[in-house]
Amino acid sequence: MSLMIRGGTVVTADQTIQADVYCENGKVVQFGPNLDVPSNAEIIDAGGQYVMPGGIDPHTHMQLPFMGTVASEDFYTGTAAGLAGGTTCIIDFVIPAPQQSLMEAYKQWREWAEKAVSDYSFHVAVTWWDDSVHKDMGTLVHEYGVNSFKHFMAYKGAIMADDEILVNSFTRAWELGALPTVHAENGELVWQLQRKLLAMGITGPEGHPQSRPPEVEGEAANRAIRIAQTLKTPVYLVHVSAREALEAIVRARNEGQRVFGEVLAGHLVIDDSVYLDQDFTKAAAHVMSPPFRPKDHQRDLWHGLQSGNLQTTATDHCCFCADQKAAGKDNFSKIPNGTGGIENRMEVLWNEGVNTGRLTMNEFVRVTSTNTAQIFNMYPNKGTIAEGADADIVVWDPTATKIISAKTHHQNVDYNIFEGMNVTGTASHTISQGKIVFKDGELIVERGAGRYINRPPFAPYFDAVAKMRDRTSPISVKR
């Protein structure tokens, strides 16, 4: 199959240029002005529009079993919703239960993901530790293309990784050339604050942000970064929501430490007033961890994105419907944590970033696609438009307007955290593997068309710092 995108302005992280893009067999074959159109090519007229790399969401949870229920969005509906918003690839999370084999969990998630309609990859969480976890991490890196491991510092009594697990797993990740990622919240503090608030009679959704104040995130972020610093390993912090966590990242980066930060579209535009809504269903719909913060934190997060101290944008897409959220009607700590957003991430960031002047178009591409591809070793197959790259492309109409609503979105959830937001700039066409999968509001997807993306380890970087680490680390590691 061949496809020609004609007359658009190609925008990548590096350049903006008037050019046609010719795709064949799932790859970009030619890229330049006034290309000849093969007789058998399907043509998209992109005049007056921008042609950009498809979005990559580095943080989703499709079909996740969590807090006594299962996320309403599966790999079919979730990846389809992503395509409708211009996101052509996701990195989801394999989360083993405590004492469950990492390989067993990984194979289960791979089976669930077989119905995906866009490309996908996986981070794998380390939720416990013994010799089998050490071995499985090696198998995942060397045989299954996993190069990142997740650590939840929250959720005491469930999947929380204590400091011992962090040290063991970070060390093993470094040996393998894999990147540790961290959900930074002090799980012990959260648990204690939850007990205190419930004893005071605070049971509604307003108790959720009170039990997870910014200091809880800041402490955990700093601890994870300092552990990584001691072990001489890079570290990636997911869903940075608070000034205190950002400050820890900026300090470390200023000292030359290799620290990466991710921010959610929701944390950039939604504040903590949502938890005060007298309608439990509306307030509970916004319960996620870390929670939405006061407005002044949003300002600092934008500054972090603009300065490059936060490199990626995500959604933490993990949907639970109203009847599932009702499990915490009388106890906020039992409300399933999670919100949606995969369909709206790019249009919200364009509207609030590019349209306001906070981001240039090239910076938009960088934070929605290119940086993720580079950090997680998928570049240049993903994250750019260039000859030989995967033909994952979004044609973006900067003048199109829409009002975001659960009534019209493709996400399999009965609310939308961006409900009522009027955005200017949306995807008119989405191309995945060189095929049009979204066109003028209509999805044209094939169940199971998504491919699993192998991500090689980061051997060159790790080899370069090996001698420095072995000389300076107080922890002896046999390599």
Secondary structure as UniProt FT lines:
FT   STRAND          2..6
FT   STRAND          9..11
FT   STRAND          16..18
FT   STRAND          20..24
FT   TURN            25..26
FT   STRAND          27..32
FT   TURN            33..34
FT   TURN            39..40
FT   STRAND          42..45
FT   TURN            47..48
FT   STRAND          50..53
FT   STRAND          55..60
FT   TURN            62..63
FT   STRAND          65..66
FT   TURN            67..68
FT   STRAND          69..70
FT   HELIX           75..84
FT   TURN            85..86
FT   STRAND          87..94
FT   TURN            98..99
FT   HELIX           102..112
FT   HELIX           113..115
FT   STRAND          119..125
FT   HELIX           131..144
FT   STRAND          148..152
FT   TURN            156..159
FT   HELIX           163..176
FT   STRAND          179..183
FT   HELIX           187..199
FT   TURN            200..201
FT   TURN            205..206
FT   HELIX           207..211
FT   HELIX           214..231
FT   STRAND          235..237
FT   HELIX           243..254
FT   TURN            255..256
FT   STRAND          259..264
FT   HELIX           265..269
FT   HELIX           272..276
FT   HELIX           280..284
FT   TURN            285..286
FT   HELIX           295..307
FT   STRAND          312..314
FT   HELIX           322..325
FT   HELIX           326..328
FT   TURN            329..330
FT   HELIX           332..334
FT   TURN            342..344
FT   HELIX           345..349
FT   HELIX           350..354
FT   TURN            355..357
FT   HELIX           361..365
FT   HELIX           366..370
FT   HELIX           371..375
FT   TURN            376..377
FT   TURN            379..381
FT   TURN            387..388
FT   STRAND          393..403
FT   TURN            406..408
FT   TURN            417..420
FT   STRAND          422..432
FT   TURN            433..434
FT   STRAND          435..439
FT   TURN            440..441
FT   STRAND          442..443
FT   TURN            447..448
FT   HELIX           459..472
//
